[in-house]
Amino acid sequence: MKGRADKDGSDTLRERLRRIIGPGLITGASDDDPSGIATYSQAGAAFGYALGWTLLLTYPLMAAVQMISARIGRTTGHGIAGNLRRYYPRPLLNAVVALLLVANTINIGADLGAMADATRLVLGGPDAAYLVGFAAFCAVTQVVMSYQRYVAVLKWLSLTLLAYVVTLVLVKVDWGEALLRLVVPDFAWSTGYLTTIVAVFGTTISPYLFFWQASEEAQDVAENPDRQALTRDPEQGEAELERIEYDTLGGMAASNLVALAIVFATAATLHGAGITDIQTSAQAAEALRPIAGSGATIIFALGIVGTGLLAVPVLAGSAAYALGEAGGWPVGLARKPLQAKAFYGAIVFATAVGMVINFTPINPIKALYWTAVINGVVAVPVMAIMMLLTARADVMGRFTVRGPLRWLGWLATAVMAAAVVAMALTSL
């Protein structure tokens, strides 16, 4: 009897974990994409432990924004673009979606390039072959794989983030200094320092994450017969909002802890060795070799590939959801390709264009600067609209966002607005 009880208990625990772990975990993990890894590596290499505090500060802000995004999808049954189409002027929707598409496509190109560079670092061989292979794999799996299996794959890929925890274990960290700078900022009023702060904020709080999590929550409503939009079935509200809270807090915590591990690892190794200029995640992996050994380099590089395989589909998928919802097309990874031709076509097109960028004179790494600018500019109005949207009873019913979550959402919006101003001032 005891064995059976234990089995039933473990099955219950497994079911509870399966229910809680959802879009929030995938969203948080995809935030640490190869481009983000490059940003965190640059922060650690250039300023040592001094910017650790930024990741402590951004955690409650990004968690609040992502929680609000998830609530929009779960409550209304539509993503952010779908709600913009219903309640706001068409020119605003078109401008936001166009900027998101540009930013996501450039980001896809940079991530694919970083994945190819990291693979060449470990295995040797030509970048071009790896680049085409990764692009094809990311596009094809989204088109041909069933929704439930695809989501399961994304959840497993999130475990690749552990590579950076392992890297942190392999290097010698000055934990006294690291923990001090986590809570006591060491400000340097310079253009480089301020620009890096903006880059970290822009990397952790990005529009594509808002669109993806809201759309995935809406997708789960459409995919599961026992779920309804909360405006239609308010009785599901308490349990679903609790699930969203746990899922998002966990996913964002994992994202920021991994980002912190990257900053600490590169601060302990690269900054300590006088290597302060890192432009790509692959450069960070290569620079670790003479300092921390080949093992750290390989683990760091494999993490780049794993996170890229997770992030590229999220970038392409969020762009396709936004474009499809804006156009009123059938959308959703649960649909068969012939049922949502334009949606899947947008995924393939964004991935293909991102790949092609790497074969043009355009430097995708330099283009990431402009992606950060676009993301920063887009994030502020999108976040403001989200806050206004979630205060409307005609949209959210009884589930309007109130209390501390609402104040954190507005604080995050203000911080991002300040980041855009700082970015503009440091660019003059």
C-alpha positions in Angstrom: 0.0 0.0 0.0 2.8 2.4 0.8 4.5 1.8 -2.6 1.2 2.5 -4.3 0.7 5.7 -2.3 4.2 6.8 -3.1 3.6 6.2 -6.8 0.3 8.0 -6.7 2.0 10.8 -4.8 4.8 11.1 -7.3 2.3 11.0 -10.2 0.4 13.8 -8.6 3.5 15.8 -8.1 4.5 15.2 -11.7 1.1 16.3 -12.9 1.3 19.5 -10.8 4.8 20.3 -12.1 3.6 19.7 -15.7 0.7 22.0 -15.1 2.8 24.8 -13.5 5.8 24.7 -15.8 4.6 26.3 -19.0 5.1 29.4 -21.2 6.8 31.3 -18.3 9.7 28.8 -18.2 10.2 28.8 -22.0 10.0 32.6 -22.1 12.5 33.0 -19.4 14.9 30.5 -20.9 14.7 32.1 -24.4 15.6 35.5 -22.8 19.1 34.1 -22.4 19.7 33.7 -26.1 23.1 34.0 -27.7 22.7 37.7 -28.2 21.8 38.1 -24.5 24.8 35.9 -23.6 27.0 38.3 -25.5 25.5 41.3 -23.6 26.1 39.6 -20.2 29.6 38.5 -21.2 30.5 42.1 -22.2 29.1 43.4 -18.9 31.2 41.0 -16.9 34.3 41.4 -19.1 34.2 45.2 -19.2 33.1 46.0 -15.6 33.8 42.9 -13.6 31.2 42.3 -10.9 30.0 46.0 -10.9 26.8 45.4 -12.9 25.5 42.4 -10.9 22.9 44.7 -9.3 21.2 45.3 -12.6 20.0 41.6 -12.7 18.7 41.8 -9.2 16.8 45.0 -10.1 15.3 43.7 -13.3 13.9 40.5 -11.8 10.8 41.9 -10.2 10.2 44.2 -13.2 10.5 41.6 -15.9 8.5 39.1 -13.8 5.7 41.7 -13.4 5.6 42.5 -17.1 5.6 38.9 -18.2 2.9 38.1 -15.7 0.8 40.8 -17.1 1.5 39.6 -20.6 0.4 36.1 -19.6 -2.8 37.4 -18.0 -3.7 39.1 -21.2 -3.5 35.9 -23.2 -5.2 33.7 -20.6 -8.0 36.1 -19.7 -8.9 37.2 -23.3 -7.9 34.2 -25.3 -6.0 36.5 -27.6 -2.4 37.6 -27.8 -1.2 41.2 -27.5 -1.5 42.0 -31.3 -4.9 40.5 -31.3 -6.1 42.8 -28.5 -4.4 45.8 -30.1 -6.4 45.0 -33.3 -9.6 44.9 -31.3 -9.2 48.0 -29.1 -6.6 50.4 -30.6 -6.1 52.3 -33.9 -4.8 50.3 -36.8 -1.8 52.6 -37.5 -0.5 51.9 -33.9 -0.8 48.2 -34.4 0.9 48.3 -37.8 3.8 50.3 -36.4 4.4 48.1 -33.4 4.2 44.9 -35.4 6.5 46.2 -38.2 9.2 47.2 -35.6 8.8 43.9 -33.8 9.4 42.0 -37.1 12.5 44.0 -38.0 14.0 43.5 -34.5 13.2 39.8 -34.3 14.6 39.1 -37.7 17.9 40.8 -37.0 18.0 39.0 -33.6 17.4 35.7 -35.4 20.3 36.4 -37.7 22.7 37.2 -34.9 21.6 34.1 -32.9 22.1 31.8 -35.8 25.5 33.3 -36.5 26.5 32.9 -32.9 25.3 29.2 -32.9 27.4 28.5 -36.0 30.5 30.2 -34.6 30.1 28.2 -31.3 29.8 24.9 -33.2 32.9 25.7 -35.3 34.7 26.5 -32.1 34.0 23.0 -30.7 33.9 20.8 -33.9 35.7 22.8 -36.5 34.4 23.0 -40.1 32.6 25.7 -42.1 30.3 28.3 -40.4 28.0 28.3 -43.5 27.1 24.6 -43.2 26.2 25.0 -39.5 24.3 28.2 -40.2 22.1 26.6 -42.8 21.6 23.5 -40.8 20.5 25.3 -37.6 18.1 27.6 -39.6 16.5 24.6 -41.4 16.2 22.7 -38.1 14.5 25.6 -36.3 12.1 26.3 -39.1 11.2 22.7 -39.9 10.6 21.6 -36.3 8.0 24.3 -35.8 6.2 23.4 -39.0 6.2 19.6 -38.8 6.2 18.7 -35.0 3.0 18.5 -33.1 2.3 21.3 -30.6 2.5 19.2 -27.5 5.7 17.5 -28.5 7.2 20.8 -29.6 6.5 22.5 -26.3 8.0 19.5 -24.5 11.2 19.9 -26.6 11.4 23.6 -25.7 11.1 22.8 -22.0 13.9 20.2 -22.2 16.1 22.7 -24.1 15.7 25.1 -21.2 18.0 22.7 -19.3 20.9 23.9 -21.5 21.0 27.0 -19.3 22.6 24.8 -16.7 25.8 25.0 -18.9 26.5 28.4 -17.4 26.0 27.3 -13.9 28.6 24.5 -14.6 30.9 27.1 -16.1 30.6 29.2 -12.9 31.6 26.2 -10.9 34.7 25.7 -13.0 36.1 29.2 -12.5 37.3 31.0 -9.4 34.9 33.7 -8.3 35.6 36.3 -5.7 32.2 35.7 -4.0 32.7 38.5 -1.4 33.0 41.1 -4.1 30.4 39.5 -6.3 27.7 39.4 -3.6 28.6 42.9 -2.4 28.1 44.4 -5.9 24.9 42.5 -6.2 23.3 44.7 -3.5 25.7 47.7 -3.5 26.0 49.2 -7.0 29.4 50.4 -8.0 28.4 53.3 -10.3 30.8 54.6 -13.0 29.2 57.7 -14.7 30.6 56.9 -18.1 29.1 56.4 -21.6 30.2 52.8 -21.7 28.8 52.0 -18.3 25.4 53.6 -19.0 25.2 52.0 -22.4 25.8 48.6 -20.9 23.1 49.2 -18.3 20.7 50.0 -21.1 21.8 46.9 -23.0 21.2 44.7 -20.0 17.7 46.2 -19.4 16.9 45.9 -23.1 18.0 42.3 -23.2 16.0 41.2 -20.1 12.8 43.2 -20.9 12.2 42.7 -24.6 8.9 43.0 -26.6 9.2 39.6 -28.3 8.9 38.0 -24.8 5.7 39.9 -24.1 4.1 38.7 -27.4 5.3 35.1 -27.1 4.0 34.5 -23.5 0.7 36.1 -24.2 0.2 34.2 -27.4 1.2 30.9 -25.8 -1.3 31.4 -23.0 -3.9 32.1 -25.6 -2.7 29.0 -27.6 -3.1 26.8 -24.5 -6.7 28.0 -24.2 -7.4 27.1 -27.8 -5.6 23.7 -27.5 -7.2 22.4 -24.3 -10.9 21.8 -24.4 -11.2 22.0 -20.6 -9.9 25.6 -20.7 -11.8 28.7 -21.6 -10.8 32.4 -21.7 -11.3 33.7 -18.2 -13.7 36.3 -19.4 -16.0 33.4 -20.5 -15.3 31.1 -17.5 -14.3 33.2 -14.5 -14.4 30.2 -12.2 -11.1 29.0 -13.6 -9.5 32.4 -12.6 -8.0 31.8 -9.2 -6.2 28.5 -10.1 -5.0 29.8 -13.5 -3.7 33.1 -12.2 -1.9 31.2 -9.4 -0.3 28.9 -12.1 0.7 31.9 -14.1 2.3 33.5 -11.1 4.4 30.4 -10.2 5.3 29.7 -13.8 6.4 33.2 -14.5 8.3 33.8 -11.2 10.2 30.5 -11.7 11.0 31.2 -15.4 12.2 34.7 -14.8 14.2 33.6 -11.8 16.0 31.0 -13.9 16.6 33.5 -16.6 18.2 36.1 -14.3 20.2 33.5 -12.3 21.8 32.2 -15.5 22.5 35.8 -16.7 24.1 36.5 -13.3 26.2 33.3 -13.7 27.5 34.5 -17.0 28.3 38.0 -15.6 30.2 36.4 -12.6 32.0 33.8 -14.8 33.3 36.4 -17.3 34.1 38.9 -14.5 36.2 36.3 -12.7 38.0 35.2 -15.8 38.0 37.7 -18.7 37.9 40.9 -16.6 40.5 39.6 -14.2 42.8 38.8 -17.2 42.4 42.3 -18.7 40.1 41.1 -21.6 37.4 43.8 -21.5 36.1 43.9 -25.1 33.8 41.0 -26.0 31.5 41.5 -29.0 29.9 38.0 -29.3 29.1 35.0 -27.2 31.4 32.9 -29.2 34.3 35.3 -28.5 33.5 34.9 -24.8 33.7 31.2 -25.1 37.0 31.3 -27.0 38.5 33.8 -24.6 37.8 31.5 -21.7 40.1 28.8 -23.1 43.5 30.0 -21.9 42.1 31.2 -18.6 39.6 28.5 -17.5 40.6 25.6 -19.7 39.0 23.8 -22.7 36.3 22.3 -20.5 34.8 25.7 -19.7 35.1 26.8 -23.3 33.2 23.7 -24.6 30.5 23.9 -22.0 30.0 27.7 -22.6 29.8 27.0 -26.4 27.4 24.2 -26.1 25.2 26.4 -24.0 25.2 29.0 -26.8 23.9 26.3 -29.2 21.3 25.0 -26.8 19.9 28.4 -26.0 19.9 29.4 -29.6 17.8 26.4 -30.5 15.3 27.5 -27.9 15.4 31.3 -28.7 15.3 31.3 -32.5 11.9 29.5 -32.6 10.6 31.8 -30.0 11.7 34.9 -31.9 10.3 33.6 -35.2 7.1 32.4 -33.5 6.4 35.6 -31.6 6.8 37.5 -34.9 4.4 35.2 -36.7 1.9 35.4 -33.9 2.0 39.2 -34.0 1.7 39.4 -37.8 -1.0 36.8 -37.9 -3.1 38.3 -35.1 -2.7 41.7 -36.7 -3.9 40.4 -40.0 -6.7 38.3 -38.6 -5.1 35.1 -40.0 -5.5 31.6 -38.4 -2.5 31.3 -36.0 -1.1 28.7 -33.7 1.5 26.0 -33.5 -1.3 23.5 -32.8 -2.8 24.1 -36.2 -1.8 21.9 -39.2 0.4 23.7 -41.7 -2.3 23.8 -44.3 -4.7 25.3 -41.8 -2.4 28.3 -41.1 -0.2 28.7 -44.2 0.5 32.4 -43.7 1.4 31.8 -40.0 3.9 29.1 -40.8 5.1 31.0 -43.8 6.0 33.9 -41.6 8.0 31.6 -39.3 10.0 30.2 -42.2 10.4 33.6 -43.8 11.7 35.3 -40.6 14.2 32.4 -40.0 15.3 32.4 -43.6 15.9 36.2 -43.7 17.8 36.0 -40.4 20.0 33.3 -41.9 20.6 35.3 -45.2 21.7 38.4 -43.2 24.8 36.4 -42.3 25.7 36.1 -46.0 25.4 39.9 -46.7 27.7 42.8 -45.9 25.5 43.6 -43.0 27.2 42.7 -39.7 24.5 41.0 -37.6 26.4 41.8 -34.4 26.6 45.5 -35.2 23.0 45.3 -36.3 22.2 44.1 -32.8 22.8 47.6 -31.5 20.0 48.9 -33.7 17.9 45.9 -32.6 18.4 47.1 -29.0 17.4 50.6 -30.0 14.2 49.3 -31.7 13.4 47.0 -28.8 13.8 49.8 -26.4 11.6 52.1 -28.4 8.9 49.5 -29.0 8.9 48.2 -25.4 7.8 51.5 -23.9 4.5 52.0 -25.9 3.8 48.3 -25.8 4.2 48.2 -22.1 2.1 51.3 -21.6 -0.6 49.9 -23.8 -0.5 46.6 -21.9 -1.0 48.5 -18.6 -3.9 50.5 -20.0 -5.4 47.4 -21.6 -5.3 45.4 -18.3 -7.0 48.2 -16.4 -10.1 48.0 -18.7 -13.0 45.9 -17.4 -14.5 45.7 -20.9 -11.4 43.7 -21.9 -10.3 41.9 -18.7 -13.7 41.4 -17.0 -13.2 40.9 -13.3 -9.5 40.1 -13.8 -8.2 43.7 -14.3 -4.6 44.0 -13.0 -4.6 45.8 -9.6 -2.4 46.3 -6.6 1.4 45.7 -6.4 1.5 44.0 -9.8 0.0 47.1 -11.4 2.5 49.4 -9.7 5.4 47.1 -10.7 4.2 47.1 -14.3 4.1 50.9 -14.4 7.5 51.0 -12.7 9.0 48.7 -15.3 7.5 50.9 -18.0 9.1 54.0 -16.4 12.5 52.3 -16.1 12.4 51.3 -19.8 11.4 54.8 -20.8 14.4 56.1 -18.8 16.6 53.5 -20.6 15.5 54.8 -24.0 16.3 58.4 -22.9 19.7 57.2 -21.6 20.4 55.3 -24.8 19.5 58.4 -26.8 21.7 60.7 -24.7 24.7 58.3 -24.8 24.4 58.1 -28.6 24.7 61.8 -29.1 
